[in-house]
């Protein structure tokens, strides 16, 4: 298993490396195609933050932990990661057996295309500034798969290539509990 450690304003000690590797070693057996594991450890004021990103079986699993102790933060992040992996495995098993959860009907929850009206007049001093840039690999998938991936990653939105139309789409979580789909017309 290839684990990459990054320390932000924090030096990752050998003890923390060994502890993290020991905690993540069980996933080497559970996940068939474990591609990479990236661990980011940082400190911010009195908080110790851990961000785990595991790429395996064609999916990305993320776990974050934050506490006043780095070991506790690692435990929290691993627990969240484990929850996502179990959730994904359960869905795969259900699909293999032809079962589908009755409580969810993503097709009905996804709304049609959403038009964004970004015609707000912003002064130069009120203009939003870019805080973070994230590069993503766009994967062709169905809308239902995109919703599953978004839920698994616990994100508010997901950018993906729609397998049906071949266009870049965004699926997002609405305040009313449903889902929205942005399908740009270009």
N, C-alpha and C positions, 0 to 999 in steps of 0.2 A: 504494500500500500504506500503510495507516494503522498506524503503529508508535507505541505508547505506552511511554514510558520512565519508570521509577520508581526512585529511589535511596533505599535504606534505610540511614541513617547513612553516606551516601555521596553525593557530588555527581557526577552524570553529566556528563562533559565532552563538548564538541563532537566531539573526536577519537574518543571511545568510541562516540558516536552514529553517526558516519560509518562507523566500522569495523563496527559491528553491522548497520547498514543495507546495507552492501556485502555482508556475509556472507549476509544474508537475502534479497537481491534476486533470487537465482536461483529462490526458491520462488514468486515472483510468477508465473513462467511455468509451473512444474510443477503448481501447484494451481489448479484452475479457479475456484473460488469462495472466494477468500481474504478472509475477513470481518474478522479483526483479529489483530494481533500485540501481545503485551504482554511487555515486557522489564523484569525486576526485577533490579537490580544492588545488591549490598550487601557490606559488609565485616564480618567477625566475627573478632576477634582478629587473626591474621595471614593469614586466608583471604579470598579474593575469590570471592564467589558470584554466579552468573548463573542466572536462571530464565527460560526462554523459553516462552511459551504462544501457540500459533498455532491459530486457529479457521478451518478451511477445509473445503470439500466435506462439510459436515455432521459433521465430526469435530474433536476437540481433540487437538493434538499438544503434548507437553511435553518440554523438554530442560533438564537441569540440569548446570551445570559448577561445579567448585570447585577452585581452585588458589591458588598464592601470587602469581599475576599475573592481572589482569583480562582481558587479551587472550587468554591461554591458557584462562581459564574460559569466555570467549565461544566459542572454538573447540570446547571440549569439549561445551558445550550444543548448538551447531549440529550437531556430529557425531551426538549422540544424537537430535536432532530429525530429521536426515536418515535415520537408521536406521528410525525409526518411519514416516516417510513412504514409504520404499521398501517396508517390510513391508506397509503398508496398500495401496499400489498393486499389489503382487504378489497380495494377496488379491482385490482387485477384478478383476484380469485373470483369475485362476483361476476366479472365479465367472462371469465373462462367457463363458469358454470351457467351462464346465460341468465343470471339474476341481475335485477336492477333495483336500486332503492326506490321505494314508492314515494317517499317523502320529498324527493327531488325530481323535478322535471325541468332540466336546463333549457330545453327547447322552448317551453312556454314562458320561462322567466326572462329569456333574452329578448330585449326589445329591438325594434328595428334601428336603422341608422339614426344617429343623433347628430343634429347640426349644431355646431359650435358657433356662437355669435361672439367673436372676439373683437368687436368694434368699440372697445372702451377707449376713451381718450385719456391717455396717461401723460402726465407731464414728464419731462426728462428726469426730474428728481424723484418721481414716484414710480419710475419704471422698475419692474422686478429684475433682480439680478440673479444670474445663474449661480446656484450654490453648489450643485454636484452634477457631474456628467457620468452617465453609466452606459457602457457599450453592451449591447445584447446581441446574441445570435438568434436570428429569426428562423423559426422552425415551422414548416408547413404542418397545420393541424386543423381539425374540425373545431367549430365553436364550442362544442361540449367539452372537448379535450382541453381547450384553452381555459374554460371555467374551472375544470378540475385542477389544472396546473396552478391557476391563480389562487384557488382555495388552499392547495397544498403548500404553496409558498407563503401563504398568509399576506398577500399583497392586495392593494386596492384596485390595481389594474394590471393588464398584461398586454404587451405588444406581440403580435404573432402574424404569420402569413396564413391567410385563409386558404385551406386546401381546396375548397370548392372554386373560389374565384381567382386565386393566385395573387390577391392584393393584400397589402399590409392593413391589418385591422387592429383595433384596440377593444378589449372587453374589460368592463369595469363593474365595480360593485356600487349599486345605488343605495341611497339612504333608506328607501322603503324595503330593503332586503332583497330586491330583485337584481337583475344584471342588465347592463346596457352594452350595446355594440356600436363602435364607431367604425363606419365603413366609408372612407373618403371617396369622393367622386372626382377622379382626375383623369 
